[in-house]
C-alpha cells in the first residue's frame, strides 16, 4: 500500500509499505479521508515528545472496513482500561496510552489497523470528508468541559483557525456565548462567513471587559497573559494549544490568579465519549463545517500543504486517500 512516512524533521516521503498485520481485537480499515491537524504540521517541522520517527502521521481519520459500505471515525487512542484515569472516564490520560499517528502508525496511508474499541460508526447523513473532523471537535469539547462552562456564560477564544472555530461550535452546543478574537485580517475575512452561519461573534479586538472562561486556540504566549486579565473573578483559563515559545509569567499575573481565585487548566486529546458527542454536533453543522475545508488533496500533496498550515493562512486541508496523483 501507499503511505506517507515522516522519517525525521522536515523529512517526509511517499513509500510503498506492506499492509498492516492486525492482531487480536484489531480491525483493518480502508482510509477514506484523513484531515491534516496543525499538530501533524508541527511534528513535521519540529518533532513531538510522544512521536518517534519513522512514523505514518494522521489521526483525524474516517474509513470503512474492506468489503463493507459502513463508515467509521476513529478515536485515535488505545487505553489500558485498568489505570485510575481509565476507570474514572479520563482515558485520554491513561498511563499506558498509545495514540494513532504518534505511538502507532496513522491515517496518511491507504490502510490502517485500529483497535476495535476505537471505531465509531457514522450516520449516512455525514459525508466522510466532514466526519474526519470529529477528532478535532472532540478535543474542543474536552477543553470546554475542563473549564466547566455553563449555559449563558461568556468565553473568550484566542485564534480563528479550525480549532478556534470548533471551540466556538462546542460552546454553542453547551449553550454558552463564544467570542473569537483573530488578529490576522485575511483569516478574519475568511472565517467571518463561517461565524455568521454558526452565530458566533468574531472580531480582531475583544468586545467585552470580562469573561467567565478563556481558551487559547493559538500558540502565542501572549494569549495567556491577555486571557487572564480578561477573566471575571473565579474565571477559568484552558491551555488548549501548546505555546511555540517559552512563557515568562510575571509575578503580578500570578497574584491576579491568587487574589481573583482564577483557575488555569489544560486540555489534551479527548475521550471516546467526547468523540461521540462531537459526532452529534457535527451532524447538525455539516454545511458550516464544509466551509472550513480549504482544499481536498491527494496524499502526494501533503508535504506542500504542511508549511501552509503552519503559516496560519489556510483553514482545513483534507486528504482523500482514494484520490490518485
C-alpha positions, 0 to 999 in steps of 0.5 A: 500500500501507499503511505506517507512516512515522516522519517525525521524533521522536515523529512517526509516521503511517499513509500510503498509499505506492506499492509498492516498485520492486525492482531487480536481485537484489531480491525483493518480499515480502508482510509477514506479521508484523513484531515491534516491537524496543525499538530501533524504540521508541527511534528513535521517541522519540529518533532513531538515528545510522544512521536518517534520517527519513522512514523505514518502521521494522521489521526483525524481519520474516517474509513470503512472496513474492506468489503463493507459500505459502513463508515467509521471515525476513529478515536485515535487512542488505545487505553489500558482500561485498568489505570485510575484515569481509565476507570474514572472516564479520563482515558485520554490520560491513561498511563499506558496510552498509545495514540494513532499517528504518534505511538502507532502508525496513522491515517496518511496511508491507504490502510490502517489497523485500529483497535476495535474499541476505537471505531465509531460508526457514522450516520449516512447523513455525514459525508466522510470528508466532514466526519474526519473532523470529529477528532478535532471537535472532540478535543474542543469539547474536552477543553470546554468541559475542563473549564466547566462552562455553563449555559449563558456564560461568556468565553473568550477564544484566542485564534480563528483557525479550525480549532478556534472555530470548533471551540466556538461550535462546542460552546454553542452546543453547551449553550454558552456565548463564544467570542473569537478574537483573530488578529490576522485580517485575511483569516478574519475575512475568511472565517467571518462567513463561517461565524455568521452561519454558526452565530458566533461573534468574531472580531480582531479586538475583544468586545467585552471587559470580562469573561467567565472562561478563556481558551487559547486556540493559538500558540502565542504566549501572549494569549495567556497573559491577555486571557487572564486579565480578561477573566471575571473573578473565579474565571477559568483559563484552558491551555488548549494549544501548546505555546511555540515559545517559552512563557515568562509569567510575571509575578503580578499575573500570578497574584491576579490568579491568587487574589481573583481565585482564577483557575488555569487548566489544560486540555489534551486529546479527548475521550471516546465519549467526547468523540461521540458527542462531537459526532452529534454536533457535527451532524447538525453543522455539516454545511458550516463545517464544509466551509472550513475545508480549504482544499481536498488533496491527494496524499502526494500533496501533503508535504506542500500543504504542511508549511501552509498550515503552519503559516496560519493562512489556510483553514482545513486541508483534507486528504482523500486517500482514494484520490490518485496523483 
